[in-house]
Amino acid sequence: MLYVTDLPETEYVQFYANYIKLAGKKDLISGLTASFKETLSFFESIPNDKLEYRYQDGKWTVKDILQHIIDTERIFAYRALRFARQDETVLPGFEENQYAVTAHANKRTKEDLLEEYQTVRQATICLFKSFCKDMFLQIGKASGANMSVRAVGFVTIGHEKHHCQVIKSRYL
């Protein structure tokens, strides 16, 4: 089992440290499963009249944030796959604000977004379950920084938790 406490700081850059911290103490697969259940329940509980709310001009809506969580998880899973397969191609970053503008999340229903979220998370869990111990230790480069496969998994959990905290504090 892989725990965040086993993750040396050399396997990720400082930018991701808070996400790693937010991942909690569960092993990686249990953490992905638990955060999935928590996040799904959280978004299901958000009233429809809050889904397109912005706490400030230019900020994302709750739907935009959910779409961002989905898009980012897809990108992180792709990175983990490439790193696990020892693909040495340096992967580019992505422009999250451009993704938010072009995703048109506010034209989608909550149910549709949550269905996509569930599908993506189930695929992520399946992917990480397929990795053997050595694959989790592989290092790749994305967005100009080195990161291990296992760090990508924990960052996925923490990134999602971070955005749920933002919604709780600024949107609800």
C-alpha positions in Angstrom: 0.0 0.0 0.0 1.1 3.5 -0.7 0.8 6.2 1.9 1.4 9.9 1.6 3.8 9.6 4.5 6.0 7.5 2.3 6.3 10.2 -0.3 9.6 12.1 -0.2 9.6 15.7 -1.1 12.0 14.9 -4.0 9.1 13.3 -5.9 7.1 16.6 -6.4 7.7 20.3 -6.5 6.7 22.8 -3.7 3.8 24.0 -5.8 2.0 20.7 -5.0 2.9 20.5 -1.3 -0.5 21.7 -0.1 -2.3 19.3 -2.3 -0.1 16.5 -1.0 -0.9 17.6 2.6 -4.7 17.7 1.8 -4.6 14.1 0.5 -4.7 12.8 4.1 -3.4 9.7 5.7 -5.2 6.9 3.7 -3.4 4.7 1.3 -3.6 6.0 -2.3 -6.4 3.7 -3.6 -8.5 4.1 -0.4 -7.9 7.9 -0.6 -9.1 8.1 -4.2 -12.2 6.1 -3.3 -13.0 8.0 -0.2 -12.5 11.4 -1.8 -14.7 10.3 -4.7 -17.5 9.4 -2.3 -17.1 12.7 -0.3 -16.9 14.9 -3.4 -19.8 13.2 -5.1 -22.0 13.7 -2.0 -20.8 17.2 -1.6 -21.7 18.3 -5.1 -25.0 16.5 -5.0 -25.8 18.5 -1.9 -25.2 21.9 -3.5 -28.5 23.6 -4.3 -29.1 24.3 -8.0 -29.4 28.0 -7.5 -25.7 28.0 -6.4 -24.3 26.1 -9.3 -23.8 29.2 -11.5 -23.0 31.6 -8.7 -19.7 33.6 -8.9 -18.5 35.2 -5.7 -16.7 37.9 -7.8 -16.6 39.0 -11.4 -14.2 36.9 -13.4 -14.2 33.9 -11.0 -15.5 30.5 -11.9 -18.9 29.2 -11.0 -19.4 25.9 -9.1 -20.1 24.2 -12.4 -16.8 25.6 -13.8 -14.9 24.3 -10.7 -16.4 20.8 -11.1 -15.5 20.8 -14.7 -12.0 21.9 -13.8 -11.7 19.1 -11.3 -12.7 16.6 -14.0 -10.4 18.1 -16.7 -7.4 18.2 -14.3 -8.0 14.7 -13.1 -7.9 13.5 -16.7 -4.7 15.3 -17.4 -3.1 14.0 -14.1 -4.2 10.4 -15.0 -2.6 10.8 -18.5 0.6 12.0 -16.9 0.6 9.1 -14.5 0.1 6.6 -17.3 3.0 8.2 -19.4 5.3 8.2 -16.4 4.4 4.7 -15.3 5.2 3.4 -18.8 8.6 5.2 -18.6 7.8 7.5 -21.4 10.5 10.2 -21.2 8.6 12.8 -23.2 8.4 16.1 -21.4 4.7 16.9 -21.0 3.4 20.4 -21.3 1.3 22.2 -18.8 -2.2 23.3 -19.6 -4.0 26.6 -19.4 -6.8 26.0 -16.8 -8.5 29.3 -17.4 -8.7 28.7 -21.2 -10.1 25.2 -20.4 -12.8 26.8 -18.2 -13.9 29.3 -20.8 -14.1 26.7 -23.6 -15.7 23.9 -21.6 -19.1 25.6 -21.3 -19.8 23.9 -18.0 -22.7 26.3 -17.3 -24.6 24.9 -20.2 -24.5 21.4 -18.7 -26.7 20.0 -16.0 -25.4 19.0 -12.6 -26.3 15.4 -13.3 -24.4 15.4 -16.5 -21.3 16.8 -14.9 -21.5 14.4 -12.0 -21.9 11.5 -14.4 -18.7 12.6 -16.1 -17.0 13.0 -12.8 -17.9 9.5 -11.7 -16.7 8.0 -15.0 -13.4 9.8 -14.8 -12.7 8.9 -11.2 -13.6 5.2 -11.8 -11.1 5.2 -14.7 -8.5 6.9 -12.5 -8.9 4.3 -9.7 -8.8 1.5 -12.3 -5.6 3.0 -13.7 -3.8 3.3 -10.4 -4.9 -0.2 -9.4 -3.2 -1.5 -12.5 0.2 -0.1 -11.5 2.8 -2.4 -9.8 5.0 -1.1 -7.1 7.9 -0.1 -9.4 5.5 1.9 -11.6 4.5 4.1 -8.7 8.2 5.1 -8.3 8.7 6.2 -11.9 9.4 9.9 -12.4 8.3 12.0 -15.3 8.4 15.6 -16.2 5.3 17.8 -16.8 4.7 21.5 -16.6 8.5 21.9 -16.2 8.7 19.9 -13.0 9.5 16.3 -12.1 6.9 14.2 -10.4 6.5 10.5 -9.4 3.4 8.5 -10.4 2.4 8.1 -6.8 2.7 11.9 -6.2 0.4 12.4 -9.1 -2.2 10.2 -7.4 -2.0 12.1 -4.1 -2.0 15.4 -5.9 -5.3 14.3 -7.6 -6.9 13.8 -4.2 -5.6 17.0 -2.7 -6.5 19.1 -5.7 -10.1 18.0 -5.5 -10.2 18.6 -1.8 -8.7 22.1 -2.2 -11.5 23.1 -4.7 -14.2 21.7 -2.4 -12.8 23.8 0.4 -12.9 26.9 -1.8 -16.5 26.2 -2.7 -17.5 25.8 0.9 -15.7 29.0 2.0 -16.6 31.3 -0.9 -19.7 30.0 -2.7 -22.0 28.5 -0.1 
